[in-house]
């Protein structure tokens, strides 16, 4: 089911298809025993089209260690889907912080770097490799710090998450796996996820 959502261009199927794909996404995540929740009408960072830069630190996710990356992401307001297992079981966040989540329903247009103008999101797939532009990062349900200055009227956040980690099972992704992102083709460690077989 996840395979179907990742390769379908969400923008071209209309509202009915977006809702169907969202339901499939939700069911697929529940099948992996994640504690999925909806954070109601609050600020969140949307990192789907962002690139990540290694921080030189490591991050531990459910007992597994990964390199840590930081991504700059626009802050949106609304309902969002969360893996509460990674958020201490709650949508609450500290002052000047937000969580990196996905909108409900999924956003099809939103501010994207480097200009932070609102553009249509474009889903692309790629094969995971060993270079920065063929690697990937995962920011979903990880913490972000709100940046002091907006750019072109857009509030931004610095989000910290693992590089080469699967959002579906929190395991290490492998070279040769297929992945998806909304980041451009030459983005370093684009935020996204591997496509389960």
C-alpha positions in Angstrom: 0.0 0.0 0.0 2.8 2.4 0.8 4.3 1.7 -2.7 1.1 3.1 -4.3 1.1 6.4 -2.4 4.8 7.0 -3.0 4.8 6.7 -6.8 1.5 8.4 -7.5 1.8 12.2 -8.3 -0.6 13.5 -5.7 -1.2 16.8 -7.5 -2.7 15.2 -10.6 -5.3 12.9 -9.2 -7.8 15.4 -7.6 -9.2 15.6 -4.1 -10.8 12.2 -4.1 -7.5 10.5 -5.0 -5.6 12.5 -2.4 -8.1 11.3 0.3 -7.7 7.7 -0.8 -4.0 7.9 -0.8 -4.0 9.5 2.6 -6.2 6.6 4.0 -3.8 4.1 2.4 -0.8 5.9 4.0 -2.6 5.9 7.4 -3.4 2.2 7.2 0.0 1.3 6.1 1.6 3.0 9.0 -0.8 1.4 11.5 0.2 -2.0 10.0 3.7 -1.3 11.3 2.4 -0.8 14.9 3.3 2.8 15.0 1.4 5.0 17.5 -0.2 7.3 14.9 -2.1 10.4 15.9 -3.5 13.6 14.5 -2.2 16.9 15.9 -5.2 19.3 15.7 -4.9 22.8 14.3 -1.4 23.7 15.4 1.9 24.8 13.9 4.2 22.2 12.4 7.1 22.1 10.0 6.7 20.5 6.6 10.0 19.1 5.4 8.8 17.1 2.4 10.7 19.2 -0.1 13.8 20.1 2.0 17.4 18.9 1.8 19.4 18.0 4.9 23.0 18.7 5.9 24.9 16.4 8.3 25.5 18.0 11.7 28.5 15.9 12.5 26.5 14.4 15.5 24.6 11.1 15.8 21.0 10.6 16.8 19.4 7.5 18.3 16.0 6.3 17.1 14.4 3.5 19.1 17.8 2.1 20.0 19.4 2.5 16.6 22.1 5.0 15.9 22.2 7.2 12.7 24.1 10.3 11.5 22.1 13.4 12.4 21.0 15.9 9.7 19.4 19.3 9.9 16.8 20.6 7.4 15.3 24.0 7.0 11.5 23.7 6.6 8.5 26.0 6.3 6.1 26.2 9.3 2.4 25.7 8.4 -0.7 25.6 10.6 -3.4 23.0 10.6 -4.1 19.4 11.3 -1.1 17.0 10.9 -0.3 13.4 11.2 2.3 12.2 13.7 4.2 9.1 14.9 3.6 9.7 18.6 6.1 7.0 19.5 8.8 9.5 18.5 7.1 12.4 20.3 6.8 11.2 23.9 3.2 10.3 23.1 2.0 13.9 22.7 1.6 16.6 20.1 2.7 19.2 22.7 5.9 21.0 22.1 8.2 23.4 24.0 8.1 27.2 23.3 9.9 28.2 20.1 9.8 24.6 18.9 7.5 22.6 16.5 7.4 19.0 15.3 8.1 18.1 11.7 4.9 16.5 10.5 2.7 16.1 7.4 -0.6 18.0 6.8 -4.0 16.3 6.9 -5.0 16.2 4.1 -1.5 16.3 2.4 -0.4 19.7 1.2 0.0 20.0 -2.6 1.5 23.5 -2.6 3.6 25.1 0.1 6.6 27.4 0.5 9.8 25.7 -0.7 13.5 26.8 -0.5 15.6 28.6 -1.4 13.2 31.5 -2.2 10.4 30.1 0.1 7.7 31.0 -2.4 4.7 28.8 -2.6 4.9 26.3 -5.4 3.3 23.0 -6.3 5.0 19.9 -4.7 6.4 17.4 -7.2 6.9 13.8 -6.0 9.9 12.0 -7.5 11.5 8.6 -6.9 15.2 7.7 -6.9 17.5 4.9 -6.1 19.3 5.2 -2.8 23.1 5.3 -3.1 26.1 6.4 -1.1 26.5 10.0 -2.2 24.8 13.0 -0.5 22.4 13.5 -3.5 21.4 9.8 -3.6 21.1 9.4 0.2 18.0 10.4 2.2 17.0 11.8 5.5 13.8 11.4 7.6 12.4 14.3 9.6 8.9 13.0 10.3 7.9 13.4 13.9 11.3 14.8 14.9 11.8 18.1 16.8 12.5 21.5 15.1 13.6 24.9 16.4 11.8 27.9 15.1 14.2 30.3 13.4 14.3 33.9 14.6 13.7 35.5 11.2 11.1 34.8 8.5 12.1 34.7 4.8 9.6 36.3 2.3 7.0 36.2 5.1 7.5 32.5 5.8 8.3 31.2 9.2 11.0 28.6 9.1 12.3 25.9 11.4 15.6 24.0 11.7 14.6 20.3 12.0 16.9 17.6 13.3 16.5 13.9 12.2 18.3 10.8 11.1 20.1 10.3 7.8 19.5 7.0 6.0 16.7 5.9 8.3 13.3 4.4 7.3 10.2 6.3 8.5 8.2 3.1 8.4 10.2 0.8 10.7 13.0 3.1 12.0 15.7 0.8 10.5 18.7 1.6 8.3 17.9 2.0 4.6 20.1 0.2 2.2 21.8 1.1 -1.1 19.7 0.1 -4.1 16.3 0.6 -2.4 13.8 2.9 -4.1 12.9 6.1 -2.2 10.6 9.1 -2.7 10.9 12.8 -2.0 9.5 16.2 -3.0 13.0 17.8 -2.9 14.7 18.7 -6.2 17.0 16.2 -7.9 20.3 17.7 -6.7 19.3 18.2 -3.0 21.6 16.7 -0.4 20.1 14.0 1.7 16.6 14.9 0.6 13.8 14.4 3.1 11.6 11.5 2.2 11.4 7.8 2.8 12.3 4.4 1.3 9.6 2.6 -0.6 8.9 -0.8 1.1 9.0 -3.8 -1.2 
